[in-house]
Amino acid sequence: MRRQRRRRKSKQQNKWFMTVMVAVVLLIGSWLSGGSLEWDSMKGWLSGEIGDFAQGDATTQVDGEGRLRVIFLDVGQGASQLIISPEGKTMLIDGGNNDKEELMLSYLARYGVKRLDILIGTHPDADHIGGLDKVVDHLEIGDIYMPRIQANTKTYQSLLESIQRKGLKVKTAKAGLDLAFGEQVRVKMLAPVATTDDSNNMSAVVKLNYGSASYLLTGDAGSESEQAMIESGANLHADVMLVGHHGSKSSTTQRFLQLVQPTYAVIQVGPNSYGHPTQTILNRLDKQNVQTYRNDTQGTVEITTDGRDYQITTEK
């Protein structure tokens, strides 16, 4: 198991410079007015214990001891992300293919998850929702979100039947929703923006903010959905990005990637005949100096944050 600690140097350096400059101004102002500042208060403020500079669209104060865990589960050629908040709230986005049902249950048991506060099926494709029916059957489930698009498949029908057996209801996944996930982590849905017959472009896209840290989880959203998100005016910037559609060239357009400006990216992919991830996308990420991780070569990838810095753990 490999662990790496990563810092967003430019943001941290800018933040330190700004705090020092403000402190100097306050000290000079206090001296000119004949007053004084308590050193203990200044030390606490400079260390971030009293106040902070808000970045991005974060809206919550960060508990310095808490960490947000975003785990990109290795489900082969499919996708699944498990999110655990500093408060212990849990969210599962997608659940791999039909043959990954038992694997999904073992993953959740490994991370001590008995209840999912939020369950999201990004779109009806089997490699994203195939393992979710057993998850619904065996765990306590809170809110369920899926986009309003039909699929005439046994996989999709099986998931709906599991939901119905428990008397649960599905909420429509769409842009503009703020999802309840505790007091510290902000969860906003950025897509689908518009209705389309294309399943991939109806994918739910979720953005997480914790302090100044941010994640963009894109499902299989293609270029059409990416353009709609751009035109919506949503804040797309994120430090960590799930590369759309397993690295297919139908997603992660140049313009979209430039607006997201990720420092880290994860490609959820396994052995496949589709050519995922394509060299075009790998080159595009490399050209923008994005540190990229892959399930097929590194196994499960976990990227945690205290709201400022990141710790990255890979299975291999």
C-alpha positions, 0 to 999 in steps of 0.5 A: 500500500502506497501513501503520498502526502500532497500539498497544493503549493501555490494556494498554500503559499498565496494564503500564507502571504496574504495572512502575513500581509494582513497581520503586518497591516493590523500590527502597524495600525495598532501601533499607530493608534497606540493600541496593542494586539494579544500575541496568543490571538494573533498566533491562533489567527495566523495558524488558521485556528481563528478564522480563515480565507475562504476559497472556491465555493466552500461554505463551511468551517473545517474541523482541523481534526476531521478528514474527508475520505473519497475512495475510488473503489477498484471494480474493474471496468466500471465505477464506484466512489465511496465518500465518508465525511468527517462526521461519519456520514456516508455516500456511495456513487455507483456500484460497478457491474452485475458481477461486482455485487459481492465485491461491493458488499465486502468493500462496504463491510471493510470500511465499516459502512452499515448505512448509506446516507446518500446513494447515487446511481449516476445513470442506468449503464450496468457498469455503474449500477450493476452492484447497487441492487444488493447494496440496497438489499443489505444496507440501511439506505437514506436518500436515493438519487438517479436521473430521470431516464429509462433503461429497458434492462434487467440490471436497471429493473433489478435495482428498481425492484430492490428499491421498491421492496424497501419502500424507498423512493428515488429523487431526481438527480439534476443540476442545482441540487444541494444534497444534505451531507452534514454540516461540514461538507457541501455536496452540489449536483452540477448535472444533468443540466438538460434532458437528453436521450443519451444515457451518458450525457444524463449522468449525475455529476457531483461536486464536493467542497470541504474547506478549500478542498474540492472534488468533481465526480463526473460519472460518464458525462460526455462532451454534450453534458460538459458543454451544458455545465460550462454554459450553466455558469457553475463553478467547475474548478476542483482539485480532484477530478474523476475522469469522465467515462473511464477516459473515453475521448467522448469526455474530458474535452480540452475546454472542460479540463481547463476550467476544472484545472485539477491537480489530481485525476482518477481514471476508474477503468479495468481490462476492456476492449474499448481502448479506455483510457484513450491516449488522447485523454492521457496526453491531455491530462499530462499536458496540463500537468495533472497527477493521474491515478488508475484503478487498473494499475494501482487498485483502489485509490483513496484521496483524503483531505483535512480541508487543505492538504491531501493524502493519497493512498493506492492499493498497489 
